[in-house]
Amino acid sequence: MKRGIYLFLFGVLVGIALGIWFAGFLEIDRCLDRGGRWDRGSATCDLTPVDGG
């Protein structure tokens, strides 16, 4: 009985961790789709236009 509860809790924790991990990838993908640059240091999307000159 206890083993089943522990397995359930472990599964919930793994599910939450994977959800957070994939959400980060989706945020980076959205940034790049909008023409931005992903700044790894500050974990933000930089949408500042780049001077083509």
PyMOL Python script that loads the backbone (N, CA, C, O; Angstrom):
from pymol import cmd

cmd.read_pdbstr("""\
ATOM      1  N   MET A   1       0.824  -1.198   0.000  1.00  0.00           N
ATOM      2  CA  MET A   1       0.000   0.000   0.000  1.00  0.00           C
ATOM      3  C   MET A   1       0.866   1.259   0.000  1.00  0.00           C
ATOM      4  O   MET A   1       0.644   2.173  -0.794  1.00  0.00           O
ATOM      5  N   LYS A   2       1.863   1.300   0.905  1.00  0.00           N
ATOM      6  CA  LYS A   2       2.734   2.473   0.951  1.00  0.00           C
ATOM      7  C   LYS A   2       3.521   2.631  -0.344  1.00  0.00           C
ATOM      8  O   LYS A   2       3.769   3.745  -0.807  1.00  0.00           O
ATOM      9  N   ARG A   3       3.905   1.501  -0.917  1.00  0.00           N
ATOM     10  CA  ARG A   3       4.684   1.557  -2.154  1.00  0.00           C
ATOM     11  C   ARG A   3       3.886   2.238  -3.261  1.00  0.00           C
ATOM     12  O   ARG A   3       4.441   3.022  -4.031  1.00  0.00           O
ATOM     13  N   GLY A   4       2.608   1.952  -3.345  1.00  0.00           N
ATOM     14  CA  GLY A   4       1.755   2.569  -4.356  1.00  0.00           C
ATOM     15  C   GLY A   4       1.636   4.074  -4.171  1.00  0.00           C
ATOM     16  O   GLY A   4       1.632   4.828  -5.144  1.00  0.00           O
ATOM     17  N   ILE A   5       1.541   4.506  -2.929  1.00  0.00           N
ATOM     18  CA  ILE A   5       1.453   5.944  -2.646  1.00  0.00           C
ATOM     19  C   ILE A   5       2.752   6.632  -3.043  1.00  0.00           C
ATOM     20  O   ILE A   5       2.733   7.708  -3.640  1.00  0.00           O
ATOM     21  N   TYR A   6       3.885   6.005  -2.707  1.00  0.00           N
ATOM     22  CA  TYR A   6       5.177   6.591  -3.055  1.00  0.00           C
ATOM     23  C   TYR A   6       5.364   6.663  -4.568  1.00  0.00           C
ATOM     24  O   TYR A   6       5.885   7.651  -5.087  1.00  0.00           O
ATOM     25  N   LEU A   7       4.943   5.625  -5.269  1.00  0.00           N
ATOM     26  CA  LEU A   7       5.042   5.647  -6.729  1.00  0.00           C
ATOM     27  C   LEU A   7       4.153   6.733  -7.323  1.00  0.00           C
ATOM     28  O   LEU A   7       4.541   7.404  -8.279  1.00  0.00           O
ATOM     29  N   PHE A   8       2.975   6.902  -6.764  1.00  0.00           N
ATOM     30  CA  PHE A   8       2.073   7.950  -7.236  1.00  0.00           C
ATOM     31  C   PHE A   8       2.696   9.329  -7.022  1.00  0.00           C
ATOM     32  O   PHE A   8       2.697  10.158  -7.931  1.00  0.00           O
ATOM     33  N   LEU A   9       3.226   9.576  -5.824  1.00  0.00           N
ATOM     34  CA  LEU A   9       3.849  10.868  -5.535  1.00  0.00           C
ATOM     35  C   LEU A   9       5.071  11.112  -6.418  1.00  0.00           C
ATOM     36  O   LEU A   9       5.293  12.233  -6.876  1.00  0.00           O
ATOM     37  N   PHE A  10       5.857  10.073  -6.657  1.00  0.00           N
ATOM     38  CA  PHE A  10       7.006  10.191  -7.545  1.00  0.00           C
ATOM     39  C   PHE A  10       6.553  10.554  -8.957  1.00  0.00           C
ATOM     40  O   PHE A  10       7.162  11.406  -9.605  1.00  0.00           O
ATOM     41  N   GLY A  11       5.499   9.920  -9.431  1.00  0.00           N
ATOM     42  CA  GLY A  11       4.965  10.228 -10.756  1.00  0.00           C
ATOM     43  C   GLY A  11       4.465  11.657 -10.864  1.00  0.00           C
ATOM     44  O   GLY A  11       4.664  12.315 -11.885  1.00  0.00           O
ATOM     45  N   VAL A  12       3.817  12.135  -9.813  1.00  0.00           N
ATOM     46  CA  VAL A  12       3.339  13.524  -9.806  1.00  0.00           C
ATOM     47  C   VAL A  12       4.520  14.485  -9.876  1.00  0.00           C
ATOM     48  O   VAL A  12       4.489  15.449 -10.641  1.00  0.00           O
ATOM     49  N   LEU A  13       5.558  14.233  -9.086  1.00  0.00           N
ATOM     50  CA  LEU A  13       6.737  15.105  -9.094  1.00  0.00           C
ATOM     51  C   LEU A  13       7.442  15.098 -10.448  1.00  0.00           C
ATOM     52  O   LEU A  13       7.864  16.146 -10.936  1.00  0.00           O
ATOM     53  N   VAL A  14       7.568  13.930 -11.049  1.00  0.00           N
ATOM     54  CA  VAL A  14       8.189  13.841 -12.373  1.00  0.00           C
ATOM     55  C   VAL A  14       7.341  14.586 -13.397  1.00  0.00           C
ATOM     56  O   VAL A  14       7.881  15.285 -14.255  1.00  0.00           O
ATOM     57  N   GLY A  15       6.032  14.446 -13.317  1.00  0.00           N
ATOM     58  CA  GLY A  15       5.142  15.158 -14.237  1.00  0.00           C
ATOM     59  C   GLY A  15       5.265  16.665 -14.111  1.00  0.00           C
ATOM     60  O   GLY A  15       5.286  17.376 -15.116  1.00  0.00           O
ATOM     61  N   ILE A  16       5.346  17.150 -12.893  1.00  0.00           N
ATOM     62  CA  ILE A  16       5.501  18.593 -12.676  1.00  0.00           C
ATOM     63  C   ILE A  16       6.844  19.070 -13.229  1.00  0.00           C
ATOM     64  O   ILE A  16       6.913  20.104 -13.894  1.00  0.00           O
ATOM     65  N   ALA A  17       7.904  18.320 -12.955  1.00  0.00           N
ATOM     66  CA  ALA A  17       9.234  18.706 -13.434  1.00  0.00           C
ATOM     67  C   ALA A  17       9.281  18.743 -14.962  1.00  0.00           C
ATOM     68  O   ALA A  17       9.828  19.679 -15.544  1.00  0.00           O
ATOM     69  N   LEU A  18       8.713  17.737 -15.603  1.00  0.00           N
ATOM     70  CA  LEU A  18       8.699  17.718 -17.069  1.00  0.00           C
ATOM     71  C   LEU A  18       7.858  18.853 -17.629  1.00  0.00           C
ATOM     72  O   LEU A  18       8.213  19.439 -18.651  1.00  0.00           O
ATOM     73  N   GLY A  19       6.755  19.169 -16.978  1.00  0.00           N
ATOM     74  CA  GLY A  19       5.917  20.279 -17.423  1.00  0.00           C
ATOM     75  C   GLY A  19       6.657  21.601 -17.379  1.00  0.00           C
ATOM     76  O   GLY A  19       6.563  22.401 -18.310  1.00  0.00           O
ATOM     77  N   ILE A  20       7.390  21.834 -16.307  1.00  0.00           N
ATOM     78  CA  ILE A  20       8.173  23.072 -16.189  1.00  0.00           C
ATOM     79  C   ILE A  20       9.274  23.102 -17.239  1.00  0.00           C
ATOM     80  O   ILE A  20       9.532  24.145 -17.841  1.00  0.00           O
ATOM     81  N   TRP A  21       9.925  21.965 -17.460  1.00  0.00           N
ATOM     82  CA  TRP A  21      11.018  21.883 -18.429  1.00  0.00           C
ATOM     83  C   TRP A  21      10.511  22.184 -19.838  1.00  0.00           C
ATOM     84  O   TRP A  21      11.117  22.983 -20.551  1.00  0.00           O
ATOM     85  N   PHE A  22       9.404  21.553 -20.250  1.00  0.00           N
ATOM     86  CA  PHE A  22       8.857  21.788 -21.583  1.00  0.00           C
ATOM     87  C   PHE A  22       8.306  23.198 -21.731  1.00  0.00           C
ATOM     88  O   PHE A  22       8.371  23.765 -22.823  1.00  0.00           O
ATOM     89  N   ALA A  23       7.770  23.778 -20.673  1.00  0.00           N
ATOM     90  CA  ALA A  23       7.266  25.151 -20.735  1.00  0.00           C
ATOM     91  C   ALA A  23       8.399  26.117 -21.054  1.00  0.00           C
ATOM     92  O   ALA A  23       8.197  27.089 -21.782  1.00  0.00           O
ATOM     93  N   GLY A  24       9.575  25.862 -20.521  1.00  0.00           N
ATOM     94  CA  GLY A  24      10.736  26.699 -20.833  1.00  0.00           C
ATOM     95  C   GLY A  24      11.090  26.638 -22.301  1.00  0.00           C
ATOM     96  O   GLY A  24      11.391  27.666 -22.908  1.00  0.00           O
ATOM     97  N   PHE A  25      11.059  25.443 -22.886  1.00  0.00           N
ATOM     98  CA  PHE A  25      11.354  25.315 -24.309  1.00  0.00           C
ATOM     99  C   PHE A  25      10.307  26.028 -25.153  1.00  0.00           C
ATOM    100  O   PHE A  25      10.644  26.633 -26.170  1.00  0.00           O
ATOM    101  N   LEU A  26       9.047  25.965 -24.749  1.00  0.00           N
ATOM    102  CA  LEU A  26       7.994  26.639 -25.502  1.00  0.00           C
ATOM    103  C   LEU A  26       8.161  28.148 -25.440  1.00  0.00           C
ATOM    104  O   LEU A  26       7.887  28.843 -26.419  1.00  0.00           O
ATOM    105  N   GLU A  27       8.606  28.661 -24.303  1.00  0.00           N
ATOM    106  CA  GLU A  27       8.823  30.103 -24.166  1.00  0.00           C
ATOM    107  C   GLU A  27       9.949  30.564 -25.090  1.00  0.00           C
ATOM    108  O   GLU A  27       9.838  31.613 -25.725  1.00  0.00           O
ATOM    109  N   ILE A  28      11.022  29.795 -25.169  1.00  0.00           N
ATOM    110  CA  ILE A  28      12.128  30.133 -26.069  1.00  0.00           C
ATOM    111  C   ILE A  28      11.650  30.082 -27.512  1.00  0.00           C
ATOM    112  O   ILE A  28      11.988  30.962 -28.304  1.00  0.00           O
ATOM    113  N   ASP A  29      10.875  29.073 -27.866  1.00  0.00           N
ATOM    114  CA  ASP A  29      10.363  28.925 -29.228  1.00  0.00           C
ATOM    115  C   ASP A  29       9.467  30.101 -29.609  1.00  0.00           C
ATOM    116  O   ASP A  29       9.563  30.618 -30.721  1.00  0.00           O
ATOM    117  N   ARG A  30       8.596  30.524 -28.693  1.00  0.00           N
ATOM    118  CA  ARG A  30       7.731  31.683 -28.951  1.00  0.00           C
ATOM    119  C   ARG A  30       8.557  32.940 -29.186  1.00  0.00           C
ATOM    120  O   ARG A  30       8.236  33.744 -30.062  1.00  0.00           O
ATOM    121  N   CYS A  31       9.612  33.110 -28.412  1.00  0.00           N
ATOM    122  CA  CYS A  31      10.484  34.276 -28.556  1.00  0.00           C
ATOM    123  C   CYS A  31      11.121  34.288 -29.944  1.00  0.00           C
ATOM    124  O   CYS A  31      11.124  35.317 -30.620  1.00  0.00           O
ATOM    125  N   LEU A  32      11.654  33.159 -30.363  1.00  0.00           N
ATOM    126  CA  LEU A  32      12.310  33.083 -31.666  1.00  0.00           C
ATOM    127  C   LEU A  32      11.313  33.260 -32.801  1.00  0.00           C
ATOM    128  O   LEU A  32      11.647  33.857 -33.825  1.00  0.00           O
ATOM    129  N   ASP A  33      10.101  32.753 -32.641  1.00  0.00           N
ATOM    130  CA  ASP A  33       9.066  32.923 -33.664  1.00  0.00           C
ATOM    131  C   ASP A  33       8.690  34.385 -33.850  1.00  0.00           C
ATOM    132  O   ASP A  33       8.320  34.797 -34.949  1.00  0.00           O
ATOM    133  N   ARG A  34       8.784  35.172 -32.781  1.00  0.00           N
ATOM    134  CA  ARG A  34       8.447  36.594 -32.872  1.00  0.00           C
ATOM    135  C   ARG A  34       9.625  37.426 -33.373  1.00  0.00           C
ATOM    136  O   ARG A  34       9.525  38.651 -33.448  1.00  0.00           O
ATOM    137  N   GLY A  35      10.729  36.784 -33.713  1.00  0.00           N
ATOM    138  CA  GLY A  35      11.889  37.491 -34.238  1.00  0.00           C
ATOM    139  C   GLY A  35      12.828  38.001 -33.168  1.00  0.00           C
ATOM    140  O   GLY A  35      13.658  38.869 -33.437  1.00  0.00           O
ATOM    141  N   GLY A  36      12.714  37.483 -31.975  1.00  0.00           N
ATOM    142  CA  GLY A  36      13.569  37.937 -30.882  1.00  0.00           C
ATOM    143  C   GLY A  36      14.796  37.064 -30.723  1.00  0.00           C
ATOM    144  O   GLY A  36      14.991  36.077 -31.432  1.00  0.00           O
ATOM    145  N   ARG A  37      15.609  37.462 -29.775  1.00  0.00           N
ATOM    146  CA  ARG A  37      16.800  36.687 -29.417  1.00  0.00           C
ATOM    147  C   ARG A  37      16.658  36.282 -27.958  1.00  0.00           C
ATOM    148  O   ARG A  37      16.291  37.104 -27.118  1.00  0.00           O
ATOM    149  N   TRP A  38      16.945  35.023 -27.652  1.00  0.00           N
ATOM    150  CA  TRP A  38      16.827  34.536 -26.285  1.00  0.00           C
ATOM    151  C   TRP A  38      18.134  34.810 -25.551  1.00  0.00           C
ATOM    152  O   TRP A  38      19.201  34.368 -25.979  1.00  0.00           O
ATOM    153  N   ASP A  39      18.046  35.535 -24.450  1.00  0.00           N
ATOM    154  CA  ASP A  39      19.206  35.853 -23.622  1.00  0.00           C
ATOM    155  C   ASP A  39      19.302  34.814 -22.513  1.00  0.00           C
ATOM    156  O   ASP A  39      18.492  34.808 -21.587  1.00  0.00           O
ATOM    157  N   ARG A  40      20.294  33.939 -22.611  1.00  0.00           N
ATOM    158  CA  ARG A  40      20.425  32.850 -21.635  1.00  0.00           C
ATOM    159  C   ARG A  40      20.755  33.366 -20.245  1.00  0.00           C
ATOM    160  O   ARG A  40      20.291  32.818 -19.245  1.00  0.00           O
ATOM    161  N   GLY A  41      21.560  34.425 -20.183  1.00  0.00           N
ATOM    162  CA  GLY A  41      21.994  34.941 -18.889  1.00  0.00           C
ATOM    163  C   GLY A  41      20.842  35.415 -18.026  1.00  0.00           C
ATOM    164  O   GLY A  41      20.786  35.117 -16.833  1.00  0.00           O
ATOM    165  N   SER A  42      19.921  36.155 -18.633  1.00  0.00           N
ATOM    166  CA  SER A  42      18.799  36.679 -17.853  1.00  0.00           C
ATOM    167  C   SER A  42      17.508  35.908 -18.107  1.00  0.00           C
ATOM    168  O   SER A  42      16.472  36.218 -17.519  1.00  0.00           O
ATOM    169  N   ALA A  43      17.566  34.905 -18.981  1.00  0.00           N
ATOM    170  CA  ALA A  43      16.398  34.082 -19.320  1.00  0.00           C
ATOM    171  C   ALA A  43      15.219  34.946 -19.765  1.00  0.00           C
ATOM    172  O   ALA A  43      14.089  34.766 -19.313  1.00  0.00           O
ATOM    173  N   THR A  44      15.512  35.888 -20.662  1.00  0.00           N
ATOM    174  CA  THR A  44      14.471  36.769 -21.193  1.00  0.00           C
ATOM    175  C   THR A  44      14.563  36.825 -22.705  1.00  0.00           C
ATOM    176  O   THR A  44      15.568  36.449 -23.308  1.00  0.00           O
ATOM    177  N   CYS A  45      13.488  37.305 -23.296  1.00  0.00           N
ATOM    178  CA  CYS A  45      13.417  37.471 -24.744  1.00  0.00           C
ATOM    179  C   CYS A  45      13.760  38.921 -25.082  1.00  0.00           C
ATOM    180  O   CYS A  45      13.149  39.849 -24.550  1.00  0.00           O
ATOM    181  N   ASP A  46      14.729  39.111 -25.960  1.00  0.00           N
ATOM    182  CA  ASP A  46      15.138  40.451 -26.381  1.00  0.00           C
ATOM    183  C   ASP A  46      14.540  40.711 -27.756  1.00  0.00           C
ATOM    184  O   ASP A  46      14.943  40.093 -28.742  1.00  0.00           O
ATOM    185  N   LEU A  47      13.579  41.626 -27.820  1.00  0.00           N
ATOM    186  CA  LEU A  47      12.914  41.950 -29.081  1.00  0.00           C
ATOM    187  C   LEU A  47      13.437  43.257 -29.679  1.00  0.00           C
ATOM    188  O   LEU A  47      12.793  43.834 -30.556  1.00  0.00           O
ATOM    189  N   THR A  48      14.597  43.731 -29.216  1.00  0.00           N
ATOM    190  CA  THR A  48      15.180  44.963 -29.733  1.00  0.00           C
ATOM    191  C   THR A  48      15.554  44.763 -31.197  1.00  0.00           C
ATOM    192  O   THR A  48      16.231  43.791 -31.534  1.00  0.00           O
ATOM    193  N   PRO A  49      15.117  45.681 -32.081  1.00  0.00           N
ATOM    194  CA  PRO A  49      15.478  45.550 -33.496  1.00  0.00           C
ATOM    195  C   PRO A  49      16.994  45.620 -33.687  1.00  0.00           C
ATOM    196  O   PRO A  49      17.687  46.373 -33.002  1.00  0.00           O
ATOM    197  N   VAL A  50      17.485  44.833 -34.616  1.00  0.00           N
ATOM    198  CA  VAL A  50      18.913  44.812 -34.915  1.00  0.00           C
ATOM    199  C   VAL A  50      19.160  45.736 -36.094  1.00  0.00           C
ATOM    200  O   VAL A  50      18.481  45.640 -37.117  1.00  0.00           O
ATOM    201  N   ASP A  51      20.128  46.631 -35.955  1.00  0.00           N
ATOM    202  CA  ASP A  51      20.478  47.549 -37.038  1.00  0.00           C
ATOM    203  C   ASP A  51      21.189  46.754 -38.127  1.00  0.00           C
ATOM    204  O   ASP A  51      22.220  46.130 -37.876  1.00  0.00           O
ATOM    205  N   GLY A  52      20.639  46.780 -39.328  1.00  0.00           N
ATOM    206  CA  GLY A  52      21.192  46.015 -40.441  1.00  0.00           C
ATOM    207  C   GLY A  52      22.463  46.591 -41.016  1.00  0.00           C
ATOM    208  O   GLY A  52      23.079  45.963 -41.878  1.00  0.00           O
ATOM    209  N   GLY A  53      22.882  47.769 -40.570  1.00  0.00           N
ATOM    210  CA  GLY A  53      24.061  48.439 -41.124  1.00  0.00           C
ATOM    211  C   GLY A  53      25.285  47.904 -40.577  1.00  0.00           C
ATOM    212  O   GLY A  53      26.372  48.358 -40.937  1.00  0.00           O
TER     213      GLY A  53
END
""", "prot")
cmd.dss("prot")
cmd.show_as("cartoon", "prot")
cmd.util.cbc("prot")
cmd.orient("prot")
